[in-house]
Amino acid sequence: MSTAAVDTSSPGVLSKKYILATLGMCALIGISAFEALAVTTVMPTVSRELDGESLYAFAFAAPLASGLVGMVVAGNWADRRGPRPVVLASTLLFAVGLLVVGLAPSMTVLLIGRLIQGLGSGAVIVGLYVMVSQVFPERLHSAVFAGFAAAWVLPGLVGPVIAGTVTQTVGWHWVFIGALGLCVPAFLMILPTLRRLEPSDTRAPWRPARILWALGAAAAIVALNLISELPDLLGALVVVASVAALAVTLRPLLPKKTLGAGTGIPALVLLRGLVGAAFIGGDVYIPYLLSSHYGFSPAASGVTLTSGAVSWAFASWLVGRIGERVPQLTGLRTGIALMIVGGLSAVATPLWHLHPVVIIIGWTILGFGIGFVYSRFSVLTLRWSKDSEKGFNSSALTISDSASAAVVLGVNGALFGLIGGPGDITAFVACFAVAALVAVVALIVSGRGIPVGRRQG
């Protein structure tokens, strides 16, 4: 009985001790999420106004590419000095990127802003993950990461509608300038906690080789996403060279055996990438499909993003509530299976010219699926990592997420342009099919994420 009493009286994530840190960290995640949803909602309009339809996919891949560099630098920096300088510097970079995008007069300037955003957003996520391990006791990690996952998708309740409405009334520039204004109070909420954090005692050395590998991977991703601008033969050669370069450059940035789905942390890192790629590979094309072939306005085309975000948030909340009562492997496989169901509905809608409600319902199911698995990767990776590895492994999770998504976006961007672009509905079928196939691969790999000896927890 005494143990139960102690557990009950222990402060939670919203107690006086942790509330500012919890709300501030979740707010930063939420702003990043709003910006991502805003880009997905308004990019069909932006690409038309700035004459950049051929660079549509690259507008999403650009921050993922630069984010790789930000993640690696942030992981190394956090292992050396703790999360405080990482969060401070990365938040500033993210804000500058938002300002550049918000004022962009051309697609080129917009892409430069997206690259700056990526440096900041990639680094800040790593800094926040390491911050969790220093600020909160382990018993609260699951709740915090569930909060992060919910904060990532809760903007989907109103974000797509707000972004679409702002675009239709005062212009898309104000979507990004508005997000910039929200960064200030979020940063002020976490500032007291950052000031209390002590520098790391480990003093890990700088690893310039990892940073150079990250730069190489980012360059390969950029090249992969620009193949639509190249002649067919040269584009094919660039694809082969880029994929080979990624296989070489990512290896030192991830835990050993990640690309081979080694059991435990390596497979969890790989699964994080596969799941994220399966989601974003289809998600960015849904508003484009709805506006191009179903006559949806920018605000209305965000309805599918909203439904998926709501179900993701609900699943994240549910995971935080049920804790370990659902075995981790069961949770992974259930969530990924639901993602496959949702992905196949996205394929079927343009393939057979079904009513758009099919893809809306399907993406709602997919959103629940990814929400049911996403926070598990962070919880288990931190649980099984040594203290000296937490920065590197946290960085590896986000690197895998970004690199996998960027590769799928590059492949889809090439297919989209090759098949015929937004005017040919078959191009959308191909992109959704690629995303669904990635989810199938994730389901096949899922059993390696939880070693047999650890499947009870």
C-alpha positions as CSV (number, residue, x, y, z in Angstrom):
1,M,0.0,0.0,0.0
2,S,2.9,2.4,0.7
3,T,4.2,1.9,-2.8
4,A,0.9,2.7,-4.3
5,A,0.6,5.8,-2.2
6,V,4.1,7.0,-3.3
7,D,3.3,6.4,-6.9
8,T,0.0,8.3,-6.6
9,S,1.6,11.3,-4.9
10,S,4.6,11.5,-7.3
11,P,4.5,14.6,-9.5
12,G,3.2,14.1,-13.1
13,V,4.1,15.8,-16.3
14,L,1.5,18.6,-15.6
15,S,2.4,19.1,-11.9
16,K,3.8,22.4,-10.8
17,K,7.4,21.0,-11.0
18,Y,7.1,20.1,-14.7
19,I,4.2,22.0,-16.2
20,L,6.2,24.8,-17.9
21,A,8.7,22.4,-19.4
22,T,6.0,20.0,-20.6
23,L,3.8,22.7,-22.1
24,G,6.8,24.6,-23.7
25,M,8.4,21.5,-25.2
26,C,5.0,20.3,-26.5
27,A,4.3,23.7,-27.9
28,L,7.6,23.7,-29.9
29,I,6.7,20.3,-31.3
30,G,3.2,21.6,-32.0
31,I,4.5,24.7,-33.9
32,S,6.7,22.4,-36.0
33,A,3.7,20.2,-36.7
34,F,1.5,23.2,-37.6
35,E,4.2,24.4,-40.0
36,A,4.4,20.9,-41.6
37,L,0.6,20.7,-42.0
38,A,0.5,24.2,-43.3
39,V,3.0,23.4,-46.0
40,T,1.1,20.3,-47.0
41,T,-2.1,22.3,-47.2
42,V,-0.9,25.4,-49.0
43,M,1.9,24.0,-51.2
44,P,-0.4,23.3,-54.2
45,T,-1.2,27.0,-54.2
46,V,2.4,28.1,-53.5
47,S,3.8,25.9,-56.3
48,R,1.3,27.4,-58.8
49,E,1.9,31.0,-57.7
50,L,5.7,30.7,-57.7
51,D,5.8,28.5,-60.9
52,G,7.4,25.7,-59.0
53,E,5.2,22.7,-59.6
54,S,8.2,20.6,-60.8
55,L,9.8,21.2,-57.3
56,Y,6.7,20.3,-55.4
57,A,8.2,17.2,-53.7
58,F,11.5,19.0,-53.1
59,A,9.8,21.7,-51.0
60,F,9.0,18.9,-48.5
61,A,12.4,17.1,-48.9
62,A,14.6,20.2,-48.5
63,P,14.1,20.5,-44.7
64,L,14.5,16.7,-44.3
65,A,17.9,16.9,-46.1
66,S,19.3,19.8,-44.1
67,G,17.7,18.3,-41.0
68,L,20.1,15.4,-41.2
69,V,23.0,17.8,-40.7
70,G,21.1,19.5,-37.8
71,M,20.4,16.2,-36.1
72,V,23.9,14.9,-36.2
73,V,25.4,18.2,-35.0
74,A,22.7,18.4,-32.3
75,G,23.3,14.8,-31.1
76,N,27.1,15.3,-30.8
77,W,26.6,18.7,-29.2
78,A,24.1,17.3,-26.7
79,D,26.5,14.5,-25.7
80,R,29.2,17.1,-25.2
81,R,27.4,19.9,-23.4
82,G,23.8,18.7,-22.7
83,P,20.6,19.9,-24.4
84,R,20.6,23.6,-23.4
85,P,22.8,25.1,-26.2
86,V,21.2,22.8,-28.7
87,V,17.7,23.9,-28.0
88,L,18.7,27.6,-27.9
89,A,20.5,27.6,-31.2
90,S,18.1,25.3,-33.0
91,T,15.0,27.3,-32.0
92,L,16.6,30.5,-33.4
93,L,17.4,28.7,-36.7
94,F,13.9,27.4,-37.1
95,A,12.5,30.9,-36.5
96,V,14.8,32.4,-39.1
97,G,13.8,29.8,-41.6
98,L,10.1,30.6,-41.0
99,L,10.8,34.3,-41.7
100,V,12.6,33.6,-45.0
101,V,9.8,31.3,-46.2
102,G,7.2,33.8,-45.1
103,L,8.8,36.6,-47.1
104,A,9.8,34.4,-50.1
105,P,9.2,36.1,-53.5
106,S,10.3,33.0,-55.5
107,M,10.5,29.2,-55.3
108,T,14.3,29.4,-55.0
109,V,14.1,31.7,-51.9
110,L,11.4,29.5,-50.4
111,L,13.6,26.5,-50.8
112,I,16.5,28.3,-49.1
113,G,14.2,29.1,-46.2
114,R,13.0,25.5,-46.0
115,L,16.7,24.4,-45.8
116,I,17.3,26.7,-42.9
117,Q,14.1,25.5,-41.2
118,G,15.3,22.0,-41.6
119,L,18.6,22.7,-39.8
120,G,16.7,24.2,-36.9
121,S,13.8,21.7,-36.7
122,G,16.1,18.6,-37.0
123,A,18.3,19.9,-34.2
124,V,15.6,21.0,-31.9
125,I,13.9,17.6,-31.9
126,V,17.1,15.9,-30.8
127,G,17.7,18.5,-28.1
128,L,14.2,18.1,-26.7
129,Y,14.5,14.3,-26.7
130,V,17.8,14.5,-24.7
131,M,16.1,17.2,-22.5
132,V,13.4,14.7,-21.6
133,S,16.0,12.3,-20.2
134,Q,17.5,15.0,-18.0
135,V,14.4,16.8,-16.8
136,F,11.9,13.9,-16.3
137,P,12.2,10.6,-14.4
138,E,12.0,7.5,-16.5
139,R,8.5,6.7,-15.2
140,L,7.2,9.8,-17.0
141,H,9.1,9.3,-20.3
142,S,6.2,7.4,-21.9
143,A,3.7,10.2,-21.0
144,V,6.0,12.9,-22.3
145,F,6.6,11.2,-25.6
146,A,2.9,10.5,-25.9
147,G,2.5,14.2,-25.3
148,F,5.0,15.0,-28.1
149,A,3.2,12.7,-30.5
150,A,-0.1,14.3,-29.6
151,A,1.4,17.8,-29.9
152,W,2.6,16.8,-33.4
153,V,-0.9,16.0,-34.5
154,L,-3.2,18.1,-32.4
155,P,-2.6,21.1,-34.8
156,G,-4.3,18.9,-37.3
157,L,-7.6,19.7,-35.6
158,V,-7.5,23.3,-36.9
159,G,-4.2,23.7,-38.7
160,P,-5.2,22.7,-42.2
161,V,-8.4,24.8,-42.1
162,I,-6.6,27.8,-40.7
163,A,-3.7,27.5,-43.2
164,G,-6.2,27.1,-46.1
165,T,-8.4,29.9,-44.9
166,V,-5.5,32.3,-44.5
167,T,-4.2,31.4,-47.9
168,Q,-7.6,32.1,-49.5
169,T,-8.0,35.4,-47.6
170,V,-4.7,37.2,-47.1
171,G,-2.2,34.9,-48.8
172,W,0.0,32.0,-47.9
173,H,2.9,34.1,-46.7
174,W,1.0,34.9,-43.5
175,V,0.7,31.3,-42.6
176,F,4.5,31.1,-41.9
177,I,4.8,34.5,-40.4
178,G,2.0,33.6,-38.0
179,A,3.8,30.4,-37.0
180,L,6.9,32.5,-36.3
181,G,5.0,34.6,-33.8
182,L,3.9,31.5,-31.9
183,C,7.6,30.4,-31.3
184,V,8.2,33.3,-28.8
185,P,5.8,32.2,-25.9
186,A,6.8,28.5,-26.4
187,F,10.5,29.3,-26.0
188,L,9.8,31.5,-23.0
189,M,8.0,28.6,-21.3
190,I,11.0,26.3,-21.5
191,L,13.7,28.9,-20.8
192,P,13.5,28.5,-16.9
193,T,14.1,24.8,-17.3
194,L,16.9,25.3,-19.7
195,R,18.7,27.6,-17.3
196,R,18.6,25.0,-14.6
197,L,20.2,22.3,-16.7
198,E,23.8,21.5,-16.0
199,P,26.3,20.8,-18.8
200,S,27.0,17.2,-19.5
201,D,29.7,15.4,-17.5
202,T,30.7,13.0,-20.3
203,R,32.4,15.7,-22.5
204,A,32.1,13.5,-25.5
205,P,34.5,14.6,-28.3
206,W,33.4,16.3,-31.4
207,R,33.0,13.9,-34.3
208,P,33.6,15.9,-37.5
209,A,33.5,12.7,-39.6
210,R,29.8,12.2,-38.7
211,I,29.0,15.8,-39.7
212,L,30.7,15.2,-43.0
213,W,28.8,12.0,-43.5
214,A,25.6,13.9,-42.8
215,L,26.5,16.6,-45.3
216,G,27.1,13.8,-47.9
217,A,23.7,12.2,-47.1
218,A,22.0,15.6,-47.4
219,A,23.6,16.2,-50.8
220,A,22.5,12.8,-52.0
221,I,18.9,13.6,-50.9
222,V,19.0,16.9,-52.6
223,A,20.2,15.3,-55.8
224,L,17.6,12.6,-55.6
225,N,14.8,15.2,-55.3
226,L,16.0,17.2,-58.2
227,I,16.0,14.4,-60.8
228,S,12.7,15.7,-62.2
229,E,14.7,18.7,-63.5
230,L,17.2,16.4,-65.4
231,P,17.0,14.5,-68.7
232,D,15.8,10.9,-68.3
233,L,19.1,9.1,-68.7
234,L,21.0,11.5,-66.5
235,G,18.2,11.3,-64.0
236,A,18.4,7.5,-63.8
237,L,22.1,7.7,-63.2
238,V,21.6,10.3,-60.4
239,V,19.0,8.0,-58.8
240,V,21.5,5.1,-58.7
241,A,24.3,7.3,-57.5
242,S,22.2,9.0,-54.8
243,V,20.9,5.7,-53.4
244,A,24.4,4.3,-53.2
245,A,25.7,7.4,-51.6
246,L,22.9,7.3,-49.0
247,A,23.7,3.7,-48.1
248,V,27.4,4.7,-47.5
249,T,26.9,8.0,-45.8
250,L,24.0,7.0,-43.5
251,R,25.8,3.9,-42.1
252,P,28.1,5.9,-39.6
253,L,25.1,8.0,-38.5
254,L,23.0,5.1,-37.3
255,P,23.5,2.3,-34.8
256,K,25.4,-0.7,-36.3
257,K,23.2,-3.1,-38.3
258,T,20.4,-0.5,-38.7
259,L,20.2,-0.9,-42.5
260,G,20.2,-4.7,-42.0
261,A,17.4,-4.5,-39.4
262,G,19.5,-5.8,-36.5
263,T,17.4,-6.8,-33.5
264,G,16.6,-4.2,-30.8
265,I,17.6,-0.6,-31.2
266,P,18.9,-0.9,-34.8
267,A,15.5,-2.3,-36.0
268,L,13.6,0.3,-34.0
269,V,15.6,3.1,-35.7
270,L,14.9,1.5,-39.1
271,L,11.2,1.1,-38.3
272,R,10.9,4.7,-37.3
273,G,12.1,5.6,-40.7
274,L,9.8,3.2,-42.6
275,V,6.7,4.2,-40.7
276,G,7.4,7.9,-41.1
277,A,8.1,7.5,-44.8
278,A,4.9,5.4,-45.4
279,F,3.0,8.3,-43.8
280,I,4.5,11.3,-45.5
281,G,4.9,9.6,-48.8
282,G,1.2,9.7,-49.2
283,D,0.2,12.5,-46.9
284,V,1.8,15.3,-49.0
285,Y,-0.1,14.2,-52.2
286,I,-3.6,14.1,-50.6
287,P,-4.4,17.8,-50.8
288,Y,-2.9,17.9,-54.2
289,L,-5.2,15.1,-55.4
290,L,-8.3,16.6,-53.8
291,S,-7.6,20.1,-55.3
292,S,-6.6,18.8,-58.7
293,H,-9.2,16.1,-59.4
294,Y,-12.1,16.7,-56.9
295,G,-12.3,20.5,-56.9
296,F,-11.5,21.0,-53.2
297,S,-10.4,24.5,-52.1
298,P,-7.2,24.9,-50.0
299,A,-9.2,24.9,-46.8
300,A,-11.4,21.9,-47.7
301,S,-8.5,19.9,-49.0
302,G,-7.0,19.9,-45.5
303,V,-10.0,17.9,-44.2
304,T,-8.2,14.5,-44.7
305,L,-5.1,15.9,-42.9
306,T,-7.4,16.9,-40.0
307,S,-9.1,13.5,-39.7
308,G,-5.7,11.7,-39.8
309,A,-4.3,14.1,-37.2
310,V,-7.3,13.6,-34.8
311,S,-7.0,9.9,-35.0
312,W,-3.2,10.1,-34.5
313,A,-3.7,12.3,-31.4
314,F,-6.3,9.9,-30.0
315,A,-4.1,6.9,-30.5
316,S,-1.1,8.7,-28.9
317,W,-3.4,9.5,-25.9
318,L,-4.5,5.9,-25.7
319,V,-0.9,4.6,-25.7
320,G,0.0,6.9,-22.9
321,R,-3.1,5.7,-20.9
322,I,-2.6,1.9,-21.4
323,G,1.2,2.0,-20.9
324,E,2.7,-1.5,-21.0
325,R,-0.7,-3.4,-20.8
326,V,-0.5,-4.0,-24.6
327,P,2.8,-5.8,-25.4
328,Q,5.1,-3.6,-27.4
329,L,5.4,-6.1,-30.3
330,T,1.6,-6.4,-30.5
331,G,1.3,-2.6,-30.5
332,L,3.8,-2.2,-33.3
333,R,2.2,-4.8,-35.5
334,T,-1.3,-3.6,-34.9
335,G,-0.5,0.0,-35.7
336,I,1.5,-0.9,-38.9
337,A,-1.3,-3.2,-40.1
338,L,-3.8,-0.3,-39.7
339,M,-1.4,1.9,-41.7
340,I,-1.5,-0.6,-44.5
341,V,-5.3,-0.6,-44.6
342,G,-5.3,3.2,-44.8
343,G,-2.6,3.2,-47.5
344,L,-4.5,0.8,-49.7
345,S,-7.6,3.1,-49.4
346,A,-5.5,5.9,-50.7
347,V,-4.4,3.8,-53.7
348,A,-8.0,2.7,-54.4
349,T,-9.5,6.1,-54.4
350,P,-7.8,7.6,-57.5
351,L,-7.3,4.2,-59.1
352,W,-11.1,3.5,-59.3
353,H,-12.2,7.1,-59.1
354,L,-14.0,6.4,-55.8
355,H,-15.7,9.1,-53.7
356,P,-13.2,11.2,-51.7
357,V,-14.8,10.0,-48.5
358,V,-12.9,6.7,-49.0
359,I,-9.5,8.3,-48.8
360,I,-10.7,10.5,-45.9
361,I,-11.8,7.5,-43.8
362,G,-8.7,5.5,-44.9
363,W,-6.3,8.2,-43.8
364,T,-8.1,8.4,-40.5
365,I,-7.4,4.7,-40.0
366,L,-3.8,5.3,-41.1
367,G,-3.4,8.2,-38.6
368,F,-4.6,6.0,-35.7
369,G,-2.1,3.3,-36.8
370,I,0.9,5.6,-36.8
371,G,-0.2,7.2,-33.6
372,F,-0.3,3.8,-32.0
373,V,3.3,3.0,-32.8
374,Y,5.2,6.3,-33.1
375,S,6.0,7.1,-29.4
376,R,7.0,3.5,-28.8
377,F,10.2,3.9,-30.8
378,S,11.5,6.8,-28.6
379,V,10.4,5.2,-25.3
380,L,12.1,1.8,-26.1
381,T,15.2,3.4,-27.7
382,L,15.9,5.6,-24.6
383,R,15.1,2.7,-22.3
384,W,17.7,0.4,-23.9
385,S,20.4,3.1,-24.5
386,K,23.3,3.8,-22.3
387,D,23.6,7.3,-21.0
388,S,26.5,8.1,-23.3
389,E,24.5,6.8,-26.3
390,K,21.2,8.7,-25.7
391,G,22.1,11.7,-27.8
392,F,23.4,9.6,-30.7
393,N,20.5,7.2,-30.7
394,S,17.9,10.0,-30.3
395,S,19.6,11.7,-33.3
396,A,19.6,8.3,-35.2
397,L,15.8,8.1,-34.8
398,T,15.2,11.4,-36.4
399,I,17.8,10.8,-39.0
400,S,16.2,7.6,-40.0
401,D,12.8,9.3,-40.1
402,S,14.0,12.2,-42.2
403,A,16.2,10.2,-44.6
404,S,13.6,7.6,-45.3
405,A,10.9,10.2,-45.9
406,A,13.2,12.2,-48.2
407,V,14.0,9.0,-50.2
408,V,10.4,8.2,-50.7
409,L,9.5,11.8,-51.6
410,G,12.3,11.7,-54.1
411,V,11.1,8.5,-55.7
412,N,7.5,9.7,-55.7
413,G,8.5,13.1,-57.1
414,A,10.3,11.4,-60.0
415,L,7.3,9.0,-60.6
416,F,4.9,11.9,-60.4
417,G,6.7,13.9,-63.0
418,L,7.4,10.9,-65.2
419,I,3.8,9.7,-65.3
420,G,2.3,13.1,-66.1
421,G,2.1,15.3,-63.0
422,P,-1.1,16.6,-61.4
423,G,-3.1,16.4,-64.6
424,D,-2.8,12.5,-64.7
425,I,-4.6,10.8,-61.8
426,T,-2.4,7.7,-62.4
427,A,0.5,9.7,-61.0
428,F,-1.3,9.9,-57.6
429,V,-2.0,6.2,-57.7
430,A,1.8,5.5,-58.1
431,C,2.8,7.7,-55.2
432,F,0.2,6.2,-52.8
433,A,1.3,2.7,-53.9
434,V,4.9,3.4,-53.0
435,A,3.9,4.7,-49.6
436,A,1.7,1.6,-48.9
437,L,4.6,-0.7,-50.0
438,V,6.9,0.9,-47.5
439,A,4.3,0.2,-44.7
440,V,4.3,-3.5,-45.8
441,V,8.0,-3.6,-45.4
442,A,7.7,-2.1,-42.0
443,L,5.3,-4.9,-40.9
444,I,7.7,-7.5,-42.1
445,V,10.6,-6.0,-40.1
446,S,8.5,-5.2,-37.0
447,G,9.4,-8.5,-35.2
448,R,13.0,-7.6,-35.1
449,G,12.3,-4.4,-33.2
450,I,11.6,-6.2,-29.9
451,P,14.1,-8.9,-29.0
452,V,12.6,-12.2,-27.8
453,G,13.9,-11.7,-24.3
454,R,12.3,-8.2,-24.0
455,R,8.9,-8.9,-25.3
456,Q,7.2,-8.8,-21.9
457,G,8.0,-5.1,-21.5
